[in-house]
């Protein structure tokens, strides 16, 4: 299994609920445990401004590049502007693009590959502004890059606790992209543009109800027949998350990951796994949840490789 990651993701944004050091900690945990080999971790390059312009307006990109965001822009983004911040998130968008290219590489030796990005899932960014810690919409940019290569049909499975408002808005008029968001209904953002399928869960939803709703929804993703799927495996449905109000346990979140990954791989759909949000009171809990997601992807990838080897004539 290939994993995309950069040390540049951990940036100084002051005292903030968004723990950017989680990316470095997830990488370290996976390597130390042996779940991921350091030789399989690939460093991305920054998304080009031309790639970003496939989704974002030139005016907005200029404001980010030149540091001319208004106070209202910064308040909506909820991140302090700096060259380091813009550069780090450009690299993160580049990471999702790279993961998508690896997952859809026709020369891959692994059937139905799963590629993980220790980062990404910036689903609140709109074409003309950033929101909710998301200056760019990395998934939307990666989808447009794939479409430019002729891979038109895409699917997005967004299981962050917050609705993927920017992503839904960007693709609401593009029937080639199926957007599925299952989220806490009475939570940020207030305005939730409709996607292809939206499931708004009640406050305090537990594992059993969550997994039942997910199992009912996933066939609609498969029915879209995507050429690549993007899975936003948010850690913030966790019961002790500071910005979430669902009550999933770590075991429930791992079962969620297994269900999504196994369903899409069984359908023969290349998959990109992204971390998205996670704001547990103990950062170690967020790291453990994210690492478990990538462990599940690795388990599925290993099973696929063994299956392919079994079919290879000796």
ABEGO torsion letter per residue (X at the ends): XBBBBBAAABBBAEBBABBAAAAAAAAAAAAAAGABBAAABBBBBBBBAAAAAAABBAAAAAAAAAGABBAAAAAAAGBBBBAAAAAAAAAAAAAAAAAAAAAABAABABBGBBBBBBEEGBAABBAABBBGGBABBAAAAAAAAAAAAGBABBBBBBABABBBAAAAAAAAABAABBBBBBBBABBOBABBBBBABBBBBBBGBBAAAAAAAAAAAAAAAAAAGBABBBBBBBAAABAABAABABABBAAAAAAAAAAAAAAAAAAGBBBBBBAEBEABABAAAAAAAAAAAAAAAAAAAAAAAAAAAAABBX
